[in-house]
Structures are given as structure tokens and as C-alpha cells.
């Protein structure tokens, strides 16, 4: 029984009942705004100052000015125009005066009708716009104006000095129309339910929510905007962190089977055979994982680390520990290529320990099976049987693992590789296959800044591997400016030949397969304008199929060149990867299918064509495919972008550091927040409007601390009805599923 009932949220009132059905329909379709609350939380993107009132005699050129004047004359001109309907265009010229001088206003096309009715001779109004010169006369083209009904000087001063909110708008809904709609619903802000507990709000000196909403939409000063944003950032950070803290709290109450490895079992046998010692980082992270596996509640841990830091080995040891304890482990990979690659590397690492029940398998051995969608019927039946009987301790596969037919004997651990490519529903379905909820380990190959980990993966405990194993070689990275210095590209191909001559192999990565499919950017839309760099004539073709052909006939003639891309048949892909791994191919020309998990220690060089088409983290991932053996790695980032461009600066950043955490910050700062939250995780629109994950690190860290304390004291929010209402609003259906399914 709740101590305090949840509060009714007055802002849930549908917009159509306030603004009328036509406006509400446009707002819903184009901005996804349905309620009064949605509109009040559609904050201005920026603010414009109308500027001080200016006398017509003193107008400065090319500046935004606001003038108060009277209409002296208004004339509508019709002229021949091929663009206008029926071949006739209209231009309205209005002359205004304030006693000190005269000024012409001009309106064209469809924009003439309203001012033609409003701006009659004798009408007094305020006009705001940018001063330009036409036919040696000063004019304002399409100025904003406000008619002055009374003669109050106060109105004039207030209007001119105001900060004008500019809203995120669409072609169908201009900023000023949104502003007018906001003006209509703004009185309702007084009834907004405040989610922050009063003690927290007062302790941090934050505005009450109704006040913050008023100030963000109708600020008098820049300080108003800053205060409002500070308060609204706290709302976003705190409500999200409470949702995540409740998720952690609920998980801590779920039952799970503790999995403790035996003293001389499979894990010990595996460790004894390792040809190297684990890094300190791997040992520390393994201890954290084993401690979690030994408890009676399911582990929810995020394992993140540098490219090549040995995450797969750490995950494999966790899986072996669970098998030792009588359970089974499943590893989910986002693609078939990656699932096959993991299966190959796990069976190679385990040797005869992966041959349980077979001739040659040792006493402690288990069976490691692969399960993907494209397997033949017989192999699939055998794998399913091994899983159901418990014969197979480890299964590695794609989402085929989730199908109803797949039955486990006793699923104890789920390892998800590359979480951001894997749907929430899929993880949930796999977790539902255990007798009790299995332990969960999520691996991500892209290092994530601390704040993002707290916000996106806030319901997971985080382990970080930031050490590279001994014997991993450094990777030298260089930008190759193909447009400025074509001879640099020729030298790049010479370097590839040199690596091959030394007995090594190389990758060439392209953004497209061919046939206008761009694996980095998706298919081109019809009618989409090409950027200048697309139009560059000298550039090398960017498609795998073209580049491979050109290289084989040109600079890499005589070398064994093969292609690999996402649209090949899985068996063909696997055959290409096997040949490359076996050293039968010198150069692999591929798309980003090689981005994660591909491990060929003999590959030492990588040339990334049109590197500016890829994101920073993606380039770092790709680069991690070389330098995996004892020979040093080389990564060449080929671009035609000019020296001063943002794209070149991004590439310079990648070339200058091998620190993935630093690069992920750069990457984040250059992308929209919504890519990180919301869509990237759940398919839902990001709920963040004013919170910036990188800039607001401090707010997020403090909000997480406060949220954890609040949930520990009152997990069901019995005494915080306002916060409960805000959680209900945040956790709309999609988002609720995302958090529920972890």
C-alpha cells in the first residue's frame, strides 16, 4: 500500500484539446509532441536578442535591428515570374517612418498576404530584421513584426529587449509557430509535478520546476536561461539514474545459482596450458567476475576495454568457471563472421579441452558448439542435441541461439559481445532460457567514457581492461592526404608490398561494397546531394569490388588479393577468412565486417580508404586488427579531405593517440547525444534534451549518487509521489522494456 498516492500529472493533457486538432496533428507527426508536457519540454535551441531599439536615421548595415515606426505607404507589385503559379509573382513594398528617417520593407511570394492585410498606412508596429541595401536604398527583407495596439512605451522596451527563443523546428512548423503554441500552454507549467525530492532541490539551490519551465521559454536575462538549464539538467540526470538504480536494486533481489569453479577442474587445466601469464588487469577483472558468479544473485557486468586488451580471454575463463560448476555458457555475437571467428579462437585456445566426449578429449573437457542461422540441418540438429543434454558446455552463436527450438540443459552465463549491436528483446529471450536468471556479462570493444557508462549502462557494474597484453606490438598510424599529395598514396601501396615481402599480410578497408551500398553510411537516397568530396574526380573508387580489381591489376599486381564483405554467403565468408588466417592470401580488401574480433596475428598493415567516412571509434576498432603479433603494426588513413576540415582533424586525432578512451570522448563530442542514448540502446527517442553526457559529467555523477541513496531508502518511491510520476513518464513502454531487459 503506497504511503502517498502518485500525483496526477496535469501536463498529460493532449495538445489537441488546447491547440486544436490541426496544429496538434502537425506537432505529433513532425516533432513527436502529443501532450502539453511534451511541448513544455520542447526547449528552445538558442535565443536571439532583438537588439536595442534603433532610429531609422542610424541604421547599421548587416545587423539585426528592431525599430518602432509607422507605415507611411504600402504597395503590392505584380511581376512576371517563371517560378510563380500562373507565371505571376507578387512583391509587397512597405515604407515606414519614425520621424528621423524612412525605411523600405519588402515581402515576396506567399509571404505578402498577411503583411498586406496588417500593414496599412497609419499602422504603428515594431519591426525586427537584418538591414541590407537594394538599389542603393536601405531595406529589411521579410522582417518579423508585431503590431502595437496601445501606445505604451513599456511594451516597446519589453519587446525590443526580449530574448527570442528559437525552437528546434521543421519545414512544416516554424520556430515562431512553436513559440506561439508554447505561449498558449505556458500557464500550465505552474501545475508541473516536481520530480526532485524537496531536500535535494533545496540542498543544491535549484529552481522549482514550474519556475524553470517559465524561464527557459520566456527568459528576461541570460542568467534566467542558465538557471533554468541547470535545473532541467538535474531532472533528466536524476530521473534516469533513479530508473537505473531501481533496476540494479531489483536485480540484486533476483535469485541465481551461484557458480563456483572446482579446484582442479576445467579452468585450472586451461590456465595451466596458457603460454603466457595474464596481465594484472585481466587478473583483477577476472576476480571481480568470479566474485559475482559466486553470489546467489545474477551478475550484471559490463566488460569494456581497449582494442586487443584480451576481453575474449577473460570472458572465456568466466565461461569455463561456469562449466566447471555444472552449468552452461552461451556467447552471443552480432554477426556470423564474428560468431565463427569466436568459435575458431575459443576451440584453438582450449585445444583438446574443447573435445569433451570425443576421442582424444581429456578428462575435464567439455564440448564447444557453434549455432548460426546458415548451418546445415544435420549440424544444427547435432548442436541442439548437445545443448539440450548438457554435453556441450559452451555454445557460441548469433541470434539463432534465441529461437524457441534452442533448449539448454542448465544455462548459467550469457556473454553478449558488442552490446550496442544487439537488441534488448534478444538478450531478454536468451536470459529467459535458464532455470533461474543466468549471470550476464556484456563485452564492448569500444571504450566508453565514464559518464556514458553511467548513463547508458547504468544498470551494469563496470570492469575496465586498460592494459595491453605483453607481446602486443605498437601500431603506427598516419594520415595519407591523397588529394594534396598523390605520391603519398603510391607510397602506401609500396609499404603494403614491403610488408608482404617480409612474410606478413595486409587489410584494405573500403566504406562500400559496390552497387551503391555504403556499409559505413547506409544506402544513398535518391536525389541526395553529393558533397564536394563525393564529386572529387581524382579519388580512387571507394567500393571493395572496384578497389580489389584495381589493386590486383595495378599497384599490388602479383600479390594474392581477396575480397570480404557482408553480402557474401556465410560459407564463402568463412572460407575467405580461413585462407587469410592460414596465410594463403596476402591482401584482404574488405568492408567493416572485419571491425571486431578478427584475429590474424600475421596481418601487420591496414590501409583505410576514405577514412573520413568512418567514425572515430570505428577507425580505432579497425586499426586494432593489426599489430596483434610480435611485428609492429601500421595503419594508413587515406583521405581526400582538405587540411583544415573537421574530418581531417578527426583523422589527425586518431593518428595521434592509441588511447581508445580519449578517442571515444572525441567521437562523442562530435556526435549527437541521441546516438549514445535512446536509439543506440533501445530504439526509443533519446529522453535527453538539455543534458550533455560529456559536458555534464559532474551532474551525472552526483545524480547517480543521489539516486542510489534515494532508492536504497525508498525503493518503491512510496514517499516521493512526484518522482514516481516522473518515472512513469520517462519509462514509456519502449524505455520500460529497455530497462527491464537490461
VENDA-V668123 format. One record per backbone hydrogen bond with DSSP energy under -1.0 kcal/mol. CO is the residue of the C=O (numbers start at 1). NH is the residue of the N-H. E is the energy in kcal/mol with one decimal. If there is no record, write none. Layout:
co: (CO/CO)
nh: (NH/NH)
e: (E/E)
This chain:
co: (9/10/11/13/14/15/15/16/20/21/22/23/24/25/26/27/27/34/35/36/37/39/41/46/48/55/63/65/66/67/69/70/71/73/75/77/79/84/85/87/89/90/91/92/93/94/95/95/96/97/101/103/104/105/106/107/108/109/112/113/114/115/118/120/123/124/125/126/127/128/129/131/132/134/137/138/139/140/144/146/152/153/154/155/156/157/162/164/166/166/170/173/174/175/176/177/178/179/180/181/182/185/186/187/188/189/197/198/199/200/201/202/208/209/210/211/212/213/214/221/222/223/224/225/226/227/228/229/230/231/232/233/234/235/236/237/238/239/240/241/242/243/244/245/246/247/248/250/251/265/266/267/268/279/280/281/282/283/284/285/286/287/288/289/290/292/293/296/299/300/301/302/303/304/306/310/311/312/313/314/315/316/317/318/319/320/321/322/323/328/328/329/330/331/332/335/336/337/338/339/340/341/342/343/344/345/346/347/350/351/352/352/353/355/358/362/366/367/367/369/371/372/376/377/378/379/380/381/382/383/384/385/386/387/393/394/395/396/397/398/399/400/403/410/412/413/414/415/416/418/419/423/424/425/426/427/428/430/431/439/440/441/442/443/443/444/449/450/451/452/457/461/463/465/469/474/476/478/480/480/481/485/486/487/488/489/490/491/492/493/494/495/496/497/498/499/500/505/505/506/507/508/509/511/511/512/513/514/517/518/525/531/542/543/544/545/546/547/548/549/550/551/554/556/560/560/562/564/565/569/570/571/572/573/574/575/576/577/578/579/580/586/587/588/589/590/591/592/600/602/604/605/606/607/608/610/611/615/616/617/618/619/620/622/623/627/633/634/635/636/637/638/639/642/645/646/647/648/649/650/651/652/659/660/661/662/663/664/665/666/672/673/673/677/678/678/692/694/696/697/698/699/700/701/702/703/704/705/706/707/708/709/710/714/717/718/720/721/722/723/724/725/726/727/730/732/733/734/735/736/737)
nh: (12/13/37/36/17/18/19/20/24/25/26/27/28/29/30/31/33/15/39/40/41/42/43/166/164/58/131/129/54/127/125/97/122/95/93/91/89/87/88/81/79/109/77/107/75/105/72/73/103/70/98/96/140/94/142/92/111/112/116/117/118/119/120/123/71/148/69/146/67/144/65/62/139/137/134/104/132/106/128/126/156/157/158/159/160/161/50/48/45/46/173/170/178/179/180/181/182/183/184/185/186/188/189/190/191/192/201/202/203/204/206/205/212/213/214/215/216/217/218/225/226/227/228/229/230/231/232/233/234/235/236/237/238/239/240/241/242/243/244/245/246/247/248/249/250/251/252/253/254/269/270/271/272/283/284/285/286/287/288/289/290/291/292/293/294/295/259/256/440/461/442/463/444/465/309/314/315/316/317/318/319/320/321/322/323/324/325/327/326/412/413/395/415/397/417/339/340/341/342/343/344/345/346/347/348/349/350/351/353/354/355/362/366/358/361/365/356/393/394/396/398/375/380/381/382/383/384/385/386/387/388/389/392/409/329/369/331/371/333/401/402/403/406/328/439/330/441/332/443/421/422/427/428/429/430/431/432/433/434/414/301/416/303/418/419/305/453/454/455/456/460/302/304/306/472/633/635/637/482/639/485/488/490/491/492/493/494/495/496/497/498/499/500/501/502/504/503/604/605/588/607/590/609/519/520/544/545/517/513/522/528/535/512/547/548/549/550/551/552/553/554/556/557/559/586/587/589/591/568/573/574/575/576/577/578/579/580/581/582/584/583/506/562/508/564/510/594/595/603/505/634/507/636/509/638/613/614/619/620/621/622/623/624/625/626/473/476/606/478/608/480/611/482/645/649/650/651/652/653/654/655/656/663/664/665/666/667/668/669/670/675/676/677/680/681/682/696/697/700/701/702/703/704/705/706/707/708/709/710/711/712/713/714/717/720/4/724/725/726/727/728/729/730/731/732/736/737/738/739/740/741)
e: (-1.9/-1.3/-3.0/-2.4/-1.1/-1.6/-3.6/-1.1/-2.1/-2.1/-1.8/-2.5/-2.4/-2.7/-2.7/-1.7/-1.9/-2.7/-1.9/-2.4/-1.8/-1.6/-1.2/-3.1/-4.2/-1.6/-1.9/-1.9/-2.4/-2.9/-2.3/-2.4/-3.2/-2.9/-3.0/-2.6/-3.6/-1.9/-1.5/-2.6/-2.5/-1.6/-3.4/-2.3/-3.0/-3.5/-3.1/-1.7/-2.1/-2.9/-1.4/-2.9/-2.1/-2.5/-3.2/-3.0/-1.7/-1.5/-2.1/-1.4/-2.6/-3.0/-1.8/-2.4/-2.6/-2.5/-2.2/-2.2/-2.7/-2.7/-2.9/-1.9/-2.8/-1.9/-2.8/-1.3/-2.6/-2.3/-3.1/-2.7/-1.3/-2.6/-3.0/-2.8/-2.6/-2.5/-1.5/-2.8/-2.7/-1.5/-1.3/-1.9/-2.0/-2.7/-2.0/-2.2/-2.9/-2.3/-1.7/-1.7/-1.9/-1.8/-2.1/-1.5/-2.1/-1.8/-2.3/-2.9/-2.4/-1.7/-2.5/-1.2/-2.2/-2.5/-2.1/-2.5/-2.2/-1.6/-2.6/-1.2/-2.1/-2.7/-2.4/-2.8/-2.3/-2.0/-2.6/-2.6/-1.5/-1.8/-2.1/-2.8/-3.1/-2.7/-1.8/-2.3/-2.5/-2.1/-2.2/-2.7/-2.7/-1.6/-2.4/-2.5/-2.7/-2.4/-2.1/-1.1/-1.1/-2.3/-2.5/-2.9/-2.5/-2.3/-2.6/-2.7/-2.2/-2.1/-1.9/-2.3/-3.1/-2.3/-1.8/-2.6/-1.4/-1.5/-3.4/-1.9/-2.7/-2.7/-3.0/-3.3/-2.2/-2.6/-2.0/-1.7/-2.7/-2.6/-2.3/-1.7/-2.2/-2.7/-2.0/-1.8/-2.2/-2.7/-1.4/-2.6/-2.0/-3.0/-1.6/-2.3/-3.3/-2.5/-2.9/-2.3/-3.0/-2.2/-2.9/-2.5/-2.7/-2.7/-2.9/-2.4/-2.2/-2.5/-2.3/-2.1/-2.0/-1.9/-1.4/-1.0/-2.6/-2.0/-2.0/-1.3/-3.5/-1.0/-1.9/-2.7/-1.2/-1.3/-2.3/-2.4/-2.2/-2.3/-2.6/-2.2/-2.4/-1.8/-2.3/-2.3/-2.3/-1.2/-2.9/-2.6/-2.8/-2.3/-2.7/-2.3/-2.0/-1.0/-1.6/-2.3/-2.6/-2.6/-2.9/-3.1/-3.4/-2.1/-2.5/-1.7/-2.3/-2.5/-1.9/-2.3/-1.7/-1.6/-1.1/-2.7/-2.3/-2.7/-3.9/-1.5/-1.0/-1.1/-2.3/-2.2/-1.6/-3.7/-2.5/-3.6/-2.7/-1.9/-1.6/-2.4/-3.0/-3.1/-1.6/-2.3/-2.8/-2.2/-1.4/-2.0/-1.8/-1.8/-1.6/-2.5/-1.8/-2.2/-2.4/-2.4/-2.3/-2.6/-1.5/-2.5/-2.0/-2.2/-1.4/-2.5/-2.4/-2.9/-2.9/-1.9/-1.1/-3.0/-2.0/-1.7/-1.8/-3.4/-2.0/-1.6/-1.5/-3.2/-2.8/-1.3/-2.6/-3.0/-2.4/-1.7/-2.0/-2.0/-2.0/-2.2/-1.7/-2.3/-3.2/-1.4/-1.5/-2.5/-2.6/-2.3/-2.5/-2.6/-2.5/-2.4/-2.4/-3.0/-2.1/-2.8/-1.3/-2.5/-2.4/-2.6/-2.0/-2.2/-1.2/-2.5/-2.5/-1.7/-2.7/-2.5/-3.1/-2.8/-2.4/-2.4/-1.9/-2.3/-2.2/-2.4/-2.8/-2.7/-1.3/-2.2/-1.9/-1.2/-2.8/-2.2/-2.3/-3.0/-3.3/-2.8/-1.7/-1.7/-1.8/-2.2/-2.1/-2.8/-2.1/-1.9/-2.6/-1.7/-2.2/-2.3/-1.4/-1.8/-2.9/-2.2/-2.5/-1.2/-1.6/-2.1/-2.1/-1.4/-1.4/-3.4/-2.9/-1.1/-2.4/-2.5/-2.6/-2.9/-2.4/-1.8/-2.7/-2.9/-2.4/-1.9/-2.6/-2.7/-2.1/-1.9/-2.2/-2.3/-1.3/-1.4/-2.1/-2.1/-2.0/-2.4/-2.2/-1.8/-2.5/-3.3/-2.0/-2.9/-2.3/-2.1/-2.5/-2.9/-2.7)
